[in-house]
Amino acid sequence: MSDILKDLVKILGNDKVAVDPLTIKLYSKNAVYYEGNALAVVFPETTDDVRRVVKYAYQNNLKIYPQGSASEIVGSTTPRKDGIVMNFMRMRKVKEVSYVDSYVVVEPGVRLIELNNILSRNGYMFPIDPASVKSATVGGAVNSGSGGMMGAKYGTMKDWVLGLEVVLPDEEATVLKLGGKTTKNREGYDLVRLIVGSEGTLALVTEAILRITLAPERVVTVTGFFRELEDLMRCVVEIKKSKLDVLIMEFVDDVTAKITIDTIKPKIAGEGHLLITSVSTVDEAASRVKDKLVDLYAGSGATNVVAAESMGEAEALGIFEIRRNLYPATIKMASLSLRDDEEKPYIFVEDISVPPSRLIEAVKRLREISEKYDFPMTLGGHVGDGNLHPVVWIREGDKDKMEQFNNFVLDIMRMAIELGGVISSEHGVGKVKKDGLVLSFKARNSIKALSIMRQIKRIFDPKNILNPDKMLPSV
């Protein structure tokens, strides 16, 4: 065992340090393709544990790679061999819940689904629901700036974090308590929202104060298929104009819907583009709201319309099956495309947003880009806020396709920028989208923003020990 590993064991104890190569390899991967290596994995259980490791890392110029469940898909949690993975899964206390003041205080290792299970007992919820909600942790969601299916109504993580306790990567491993337990707070620069979405490059989150809200009394959900994309978007516009309280609005394009239906054989099937709409309401109005939604769907040319007056009924009818299985179906399709068992598919989930009014053009241009590079692609997303998730796959050993991949991603990001959108909505930048960040700020004539970001990084992390080479381009 190296001196570094011996020191880490002395600092934390045997049970909080993993030095086995297989264990290290397991914690050096993210949810898709990216993997790295590290010297060790540490599992802090308290803020003091974090401080002691940070002080040691600072003194010895070791890198630290913070990690929750590593369910991200842009490489923002993967380490290099010159550092330590700091996994926060053992810091999972829900320290305080105040329904009167609408907040919870939690440690970073608490899973979002665990938090919502606790809140639901009193009719409350934390509304950030990424696809990985069953495994995603609070700390990971803070670092990634996560969103989800309810983003059209509730926004993303930056809208729901009231305060943070963080450890800085400096000589003293300084602990800062930022923000607080009130919804209004104007105490200087907003450092809380600077850290939310910073992908673990500025500070280590050891506690979060999250805003919570009442869960809807009743949720009505309707789905249907549209032969033309224009018809689907007309339905979206009419629903928004109808003053219904839209909670979820999800889209799957016609090609992807067919692939997913053929792959998973869901309870609901049809031909064309799929639209799912969930509306918050009260018990007394559920039937009326359902009828109104069904009429709006039918008036826009929807077929195979299915409606439910509660989330339980929607689940029983299988309304969300196609949307939820978009990614698993893509994985299955990718696996079936391989020539033999020795090959691996490289699957990439894009994450752009455009103004919802530009969605039709965005979908058409995404298909054109897919055809240009001859990449198979499935497509779905959060139509309510214009967030699209095209998913592509190629064989890992296909050198020509791998060489084209970066240009493919750049073309998608350029398209989003041209339509007034953004290159990353909820997944982050990580390793994959640093070039896109440059494109985006150049397009706005604001390239100096990247220089300001680098200066902020140096102030927080003078030795560049915290998650280096992520998010910010080097030049």
C-alpha positions in Angstrom: 0.0 0.0 0.0 1.4 3.4 -1.0 2.1 6.1 1.6 -1.0 8.1 0.3 -3.3 5.2 0.9 -1.8 4.6 4.3 -2.4 8.2 5.2 -6.0 8.1 4.0 -6.6 5.1 6.2 -5.1 6.9 9.2 -7.3 10.0 8.5 -10.6 8.2 8.0 -10.1 4.6 9.2 -10.2 1.3 7.2 -13.9 1.2 6.8 -14.1 4.6 5.0 -11.3 4.0 2.4 -11.4 1.5 -0.5 -8.1 0.6 -2.1 -9.1 -2.6 -3.9 -8.6 -2.1 -7.7 -12.0 -3.6 -8.6 -13.8 -1.4 -6.2 -12.0 1.7 -7.4 -12.8 0.7 -11.0 -16.5 0.4 -10.1 -16.6 3.9 -8.6 -14.6 5.3 -11.6 -17.5 4.9 -14.1 -20.5 7.0 -14.8 -23.9 5.8 -16.1 -23.0 5.5 -19.7 -19.6 5.3 -21.5 -17.1 7.3 -19.5 -14.6 5.8 -17.0 -11.4 6.6 -15.4 -9.2 5.5 -12.6 -8.1 6.7 -9.2 -5.8 6.1 -6.3 -8.6 5.3 -3.9 -12.3 5.9 -3.0 -13.2 7.5 0.2 -16.6 7.5 1.9 -16.9 10.4 4.3 -19.7 10.3 6.9 -19.4 13.8 8.4 -18.4 17.3 7.3 -15.3 16.8 9.4 -14.3 13.7 7.4 -14.5 15.8 4.3 -12.4 18.6 5.8 -9.6 16.2 6.9 -9.4 14.7 3.4 -9.5 18.1 1.7 -6.7 19.4 3.9 -4.6 16.4 3.2 -5.3 16.6 -0.6 -4.4 20.3 -0.6 -1.1 19.7 1.2 -0.1 16.9 -1.1 -1.5 18.3 -4.4 -4.0 15.4 -4.9 -7.1 15.8 -7.0 -10.6 15.1 -5.5 -13.5 13.9 -7.6 -16.8 14.3 -5.8 -19.5 11.7 -6.6 -23.0 10.7 -5.5 -24.5 7.9 -7.5 -22.5 8.7 -10.7 -25.8 8.6 -12.7 -24.6 11.6 -14.9 -23.9 11.0 -18.5 -21.4 13.7 -19.6 -18.3 12.5 -17.7 -18.5 15.1 -14.9 -17.9 12.5 -12.1 -15.2 10.3 -13.7 -11.7 10.6 -12.1 -8.1 10.4 -13.3 -5.5 8.2 -11.8 -3.9 11.1 -9.9 -6.7 11.6 -7.4 -9.3 10.4 -5.0 -13.0 9.7 -5.6 -15.0 11.2 -2.8 -18.3 9.3 -2.7 -21.0 10.9 -0.5 -23.4 8.0 -0.3 -22.9 7.5 3.5 -23.9 11.1 4.3 -27.6 10.4 3.9 -29.4 12.0 6.9 -32.5 14.0 6.6 -31.7 16.4 9.4 -34.8 18.6 9.5 -38.2 19.0 7.9 -40.3 22.1 8.3 -43.7 22.0 6.6 -44.6 25.4 8.1 -41.5 27.0 6.6 -41.4 24.7 3.4 -37.9 23.5 3.6 -35.8 20.4 4.4 -32.2 20.1 5.5 -30.4 17.1 4.1 -27.0 15.6 3.6 -25.7 15.1 0.0 -26.1 11.4 -0.1 -29.9 11.4 0.4 -31.5 10.0 -2.7 -34.2 12.1 -4.3 -36.7 9.3 -4.2 -36.0 8.7 -0.5 -36.6 12.3 0.2 -39.9 12.3 -1.7 -41.1 9.1 0.1 -40.7 11.0 3.4 -42.3 14.2 2.2 -45.3 12.4 0.6 -46.5 11.2 4.0 -47.6 14.8 4.7 -48.7 15.7 1.1 -45.5 17.5 0.2 -42.8 16.9 -2.5 -39.4 18.0 -3.8 -40.3 18.5 -7.5 -36.9 17.9 -9.2 -37.3 14.5 -10.9 -34.5 13.6 -13.3 -34.9 10.3 -15.1 -32.4 8.8 -12.6 -34.6 9.9 -9.7 -34.4 6.5 -8.1 -30.6 6.6 -7.8 -29.8 10.3 -8.0 -28.6 12.0 -4.8 -29.2 15.5 -3.6 -25.5 16.3 -3.8 -25.3 15.1 -7.4 -28.4 17.0 -8.3 -27.0 20.2 -6.8 -23.7 19.7 -8.7 -25.4 18.9 -12.0 -28.2 21.5 -11.7 -30.7 18.7 -12.5 -34.1 19.1 -14.0 -36.7 16.5 -15.1 -40.2 15.9 -16.4 -41.8 18.6 -14.2 -39.4 21.3 -15.4 -42.0 23.2 -17.3 -43.8 24.0 -14.1 -41.1 23.8 -11.4 -37.8 24.7 -13.2 -34.5 23.0 -12.3 -32.4 22.6 -9.2 -31.3 26.2 -9.1 -34.9 27.2 -8.3 -35.1 24.9 -5.3 -31.9 25.3 -3.3 -32.2 27.8 -0.5 -28.8 27.2 1.2 -25.7 25.1 1.2 -22.9 24.0 3.5 -19.8 23.5 1.5 -16.1 22.7 2.1 -13.7 24.8 0.0 -10.6 23.2 -1.5 -8.2 25.5 0.3 -5.4 25.1 2.9 -7.8 25.2 5.8 -10.6 23.2 4.1 -12.9 26.2 5.0 -16.5 25.4 5.7 -19.0 28.0 4.4 -22.7 28.2 5.2 -24.4 30.0 2.3 -28.0 31.0 1.9 -30.5 30.0 4.6 -34.0 28.8 5.5 -36.0 31.7 4.0 -37.3 32.0 0.5 -36.1 35.6 0.3 -32.4 36.2 0.7 -30.4 39.2 -0.7 -27.2 39.0 1.2 -24.6 39.9 -1.3 -23.7 37.8 -4.4 -25.7 34.7 -4.8 -23.0 32.1 -4.1 -25.6 29.3 -3.6 -26.6 29.5 -7.3 -23.1 29.8 -8.4 -22.3 26.4 -6.8 -25.6 24.8 -8.1 -24.7 23.4 -11.5 -20.9 23.9 -11.1 -20.4 20.2 -11.5 -18.2 19.8 -8.4 -15.5 22.2 -9.6 -15.8 24.9 -6.9 -16.7 23.3 -3.6 -17.8 20.1 -1.9 -21.4 20.1 -0.8 -21.9 18.6 2.7 -25.5 19.8 3.4 -28.3 21.4 1.5 -31.4 23.4 2.5 -34.1 22.6 -0.1 -37.4 24.3 -0.7 -40.4 21.9 -0.8 -43.9 22.3 -2.0 -47.3 20.8 -1.7 -47.9 17.8 -4.0 -50.9 18.3 -6.3 -54.2 17.1 -4.9 -55.0 15.4 -8.2 -53.1 14.9 -11.5 -55.0 14.3 -14.7 -53.0 12.8 -17.6 -53.8 12.4 -21.3 -51.8 10.9 -24.1 -52.3 10.5 -27.8 -50.6 10.2 -31.2 -50.3 12.8 -33.9 -49.6 12.0 -37.5 -47.9 15.4 -38.1 -45.5 17.2 -35.8 -47.3 20.5 -36.6 -50.6 19.0 -35.2 -48.8 18.0 -32.0 -47.4 21.5 -31.5 -50.8 23.1 -32.3 -52.1 20.9 -29.4 -49.3 22.1 -27.1 -50.1 25.8 -27.9 -53.9 25.2 -27.3 -53.2 23.5 -24.0 -51.0 26.4 -22.9 -53.6 28.9 -24.0 -56.3 27.1 -22.1 -54.9 28.2 -18.7 -54.6 24.6 -17.4 -51.9 24.1 -14.8 -49.5 21.9 -16.8 -47.3 19.8 -14.6 -45.8 17.5 -17.2 -45.6 17.8 -21.0 -43.6 15.1 -22.7 -42.9 14.3 -26.4 -41.6 11.3 -28.3 -41.2 11.6 -32.1 -42.8 9.1 -34.5 -39.7 7.2 -35.4 -38.8 6.7 -31.7 -42.3 5.9 -30.7 -42.4 3.0 -33.3 -39.0 1.7 -32.2 -40.0 1.8 -28.5 -43.4 0.2 -29.2 -41.8 -2.6 -31.2 -39.2 -3.1 -28.5 -41.1 -3.1 -25.3 -44.7 -3.9 -26.4 -46.4 -1.3 -24.1 -50.0 -1.2 -23.1 -50.7 1.9 -25.2 -49.7 1.9 -28.9 -50.4 4.0 -32.0 -48.8 5.7 -35.0 -47.2 9.1 -35.1 -45.7 11.5 -32.6 -46.6 10.9 -28.9 -47.6 13.7 -26.6 -48.2 13.2 -22.8 -49.7 16.0 -20.8 -50.3 16.0 -17.0 -52.3 18.7 -15.3 -52.5 19.7 -11.6 -56.0 20.1 -10.3 -58.3 19.3 -7.4 -60.5 16.3 -6.9 -63.7 18.1 -7.7 -62.4 19.3 -11.1 -60.7 16.1 -12.3 -63.4 14.9 -14.6 -63.9 18.4 -16.1 -60.2 18.9 -16.7 -59.9 15.4 -18.2 -62.7 16.1 -20.7 -61.2 19.5 -21.6 -57.8 17.9 -22.3 -59.3 15.1 -24.4 -61.2 17.7 -26.4 -58.0 19.7 -27.0 -56.2 16.5 -28.2 -59.1 15.5 -30.4 -59.4 19.0 -31.9 -55.7 18.9 -32.9 -56.1 15.5 -34.7 -54.8 13.1 -32.0 -55.6 9.4 -32.3 -55.5 6.6 -29.8 -56.2 9.1 -27.0 -56.1 7.7 -23.5 -57.0 9.6 -20.3 -56.6 9.1 -16.6 -58.0 11.1 -13.7 -55.1 10.2 -11.3 -51.5 9.2 -11.4 -52.4 5.8 -10.1 -54.7 5.3 -13.0 -52.2 6.7 -15.5 -49.6 4.2 -14.2 -52.1 1.3 -14.5 -53.0 2.3 -18.0 -49.3 2.5 -19.0 -49.5 6.1 -20.2 -45.8 6.8 -19.3 -44.4 3.5 -20.6 -43.2 4.7 -24.0 -41.6 7.9 -22.7 -39.9 6.1 -19.7 -38.6 3.3 -21.9 -37.1 5.5 -24.6 -33.6 5.1 -23.2 -33.9 1.3 -22.4 -35.3 0.7 -25.8 -32.4 2.6 -27.4 -30.0 0.4 -25.4 -31.7 -2.7 -26.7 -31.7 -1.4 -30.2 -28.0 -0.5 -29.9 -27.2 -4.0 -28.5 -29.1 -5.7 -31.4 -27.0 -3.7 -33.9 -23.7 -5.2 -32.7 -22.0 -7.9 -34.7 -20.9 -10.0 -31.8 -20.8 -10.2 -28.0 -17.3 -8.7 -27.8 -18.5 -5.3 -29.1 -19.7 -2.5 -27.0 -22.2 0.2 -28.0 -21.3 3.8 -27.3 -24.6 5.5 -26.4 -24.9 9.2 -26.0 -27.9 11.2 -24.7 -27.9 14.8 -26.0 -29.5 17.6 -23.9 -30.3 20.8 -25.7 -33.1 23.3 -25.3 -34.7 25.6 -27.8 -37.7 28.0 -27.2 -40.8 25.7 -27.5 -42.0 27.8 -30.5 -38.9 26.5 -32.4 -39.4 22.8 -31.6 -40.7 21.8 -35.0 -37.7 23.2 -36.7 -35.4 21.7 -34.1 -36.8 18.2 -34.6 -36.6 18.4 -38.3 -33.0 19.6 -38.2 -32.0 16.9 -35.7 -33.2 14.3 -38.1 -31.3 16.0 -40.9 -28.1 15.9 -38.8 -28.7 12.3 -37.9 -29.0 11.4 -41.6 -26.0 13.5 -42.5 -23.7 11.4 -40.3 -25.8 8.2 -40.8 -26.2 7.8 -37.0 -29.3 6.0 -35.8 -31.2 8.2 -33.4 -34.1 8.1 -31.0 -35.7 11.4 -29.9 -37.9 12.5 -27.0 -37.9 15.3 -24.5 -39.7 17.8 -22.3 -41.8 19.7 -24.9 -43.2 22.0 -22.3 -39.9 23.8 -21.8 -38.3 22.9 -25.2 -35.7 20.4 -23.8 -34.9 17.7 -26.3 -33.0 14.5 -25.7 -31.8 12.9 -29.0 -30.1 9.6 -28.2 -27.6 8.1 -30.7 -25.5 5.0 -30.7 -22.4 3.7 -32.6 -20.2 0.7 -32.3 -17.2 1.4 -30.1 -14.8 -0.2 -32.6 -16.2 1.8 -35.6 -13.3 4.3 -35.9 -14.9 6.3 -38.7 -18.0 6.9 -36.7 -16.1 7.6 -33.5 -14.1 10.3 -35.4 -17.3 11.8 -36.7 -19.0 11.8 -33.3 -17.5 15.1 -32.1 -18.6 16.9 -35.2 -22.1 15.4 -34.9 -22.4 16.7 -31.3 -21.0 20.1 -32.4 -23.6 20.3 -35.2 -26.4 19.6 -32.7 -25.2 22.3 -30.4 -24.7 24.8 -33.2 -28.3 24.1 -34.3 -29.6 24.8 -30.7 -27.6 28.1 -30.6 -29.0 29.2 -34.0 -32.5 28.6 -32.8 -32.0 30.7 -29.7 -31.4 27.8 -27.4 -28.7 26.4 -25.1 -26.2 23.5 -25.5 -27.0 22.0 -22.1 -30.2 22.1 -20.2 -30.0 19.7 -17.2 -27.1 17.2 -17.8 -24.2 19.6 -17.6 -21.1 20.1 -19.6 -18.6 17.6 -18.1 -16.0 16.4 -20.6 -18.3 16.3 -23.6 -19.6 19.8 -24.2 -16.7 22.2 -23.4 -16.3 23.1 -27.1 -20.0 23.8 -27.2 -19.6 26.2 -24.3 -17.1 28.2 -26.4 -19.5 28.2 -29.3 -22.4 29.4 -27.2 -20.6 32.4 -25.7 -19.0 33.3 -29.0 -22.4 33.4 -30.6 -23.5 35.9 -27.9 -20.3 38.0 -28.3 -19.7 37.2 -24.6 -16.6 35.0 -24.7 -15.1 37.0 -21.8 -17.7 35.2 -19.6 -15.4 32.1 -19.9 -12.5 34.1 -18.6 -14.6 35.3 -15.7 -15.6 31.7 -14.9 -11.9 30.6 -14.9 -11.1 33.4 -12.5 -14.0 32.2 -10.2 -12.5 28.7 -10.4 -9.1 30.0 -9.3 -10.6 31.9 -6.4 -12.5 28.9 -5.1 -9.8 26.3 -6.0 -6.4 27.9 -6.1 -4.5 24.6 -6.7 -7.1 23.2 -9.1 -7.5 20.0 -7.1 -11.3 19.8 -7.3 -12.7 17.9 -10.3 -10.1 19.4 -12.7 -10.6 19.4 -16.5 -14.4 19.4 -16.2 -16.9 21.9 -17.6 -14.5 24.8 -18.5 -12.4 24.7 -21.7 -8.7 25.2 -21.1 -8.3 28.0 -23.6 
